[in-house]
Amino acid sequence: RIMALKFPLLMAVALLLAIQPMHNALASGSSSCPNDCSGAGQCIDQGVCLCQHGRYGADCSQELEGWKKMHKLEHNFYEHHAFKSRYVIAAHHLKHCNDIVEIGGYRTPITHFLTSQHNSVTVLDPYVYPAANNTLNGAPCKVRHLPMMFEDYERHLTGKEDCFVYMGLDYYDDKNMALCANLRERVHSFPTVVVDYAGKYPTGAQCFQALELPQAYDRVTSVVLELEDNDWGDLKNSWLPTGLTTRVLYVLRKRGVP
């Protein structure tokens, strides 16, 4: 009878020992994100928060007022075919990329325009719709649209990222131009850089100069797009594209990189 009791007991102990590491792994996975994503996001990729609509940041603790309004009403012109043509050009020059990082993206992330196969595409923008997928164009690809600033994600960069995209350097105005200068060292770590800014907004050109890209990169392509005379359709309740219709786009390849 004693032997009969020992076998179930041993089985129970073995089962407990087998389950405990699994439980610990799950627990550590769910609590590995900063501040548990403030209860406003999903913890993914060993410590990255996928914040829900309207929340952003490394721990989803920051909230964007008017997030729904921004997506529903304002900036409708960004989804016009004329503005999207910038991304078509950019995507063409990203076909060779393995791991792409985009700052910005908002309502038109670069993911929507890529036609080739890549290892990963990471889009960083407080206003982007959150997304986490593992396929792109019918092939395995780690696709992440993360509502956060680049500074929030920087520690997760692996050094394997080879292409950097920023469509809209004119975001940096006089109040936050220092952030543009702070990007310089990190941007220079990418072999391929694609940037765009509004030609009539001086801050865009100033940010481009602050990045000091021409000193270290060869110009693959430069394009000036004049979008002024397009029919924008109904822009009721939307901002007008005044001053934003002249676009300057650069595709740059780091000097000495094959």
Secondary structure, 3 states (H helix, E strand, C coil): CHHHHHHHHHHHHHHHHHHHHHHHHHHHHHCCCHHHHHHCEEEECCCEEEECCCEECCCCCEECCCHHHHHHCCCHHHHCHHHHHHHHHHHHCCCCCCEEEEECCCCCCHHHHCCCCCCEEEEECCCCCCEEEEEECCEEEEEEEECCCHHHHHHHCCCCCCEEEEECHHHCCCCCHHHHHHHHHHHCCCCEEEEEEECCCHHHHHHHHHHCCCCCEEEEEEEEEECCCCCCCCCCCCCCCCCCCEEEEEEEEECCCC
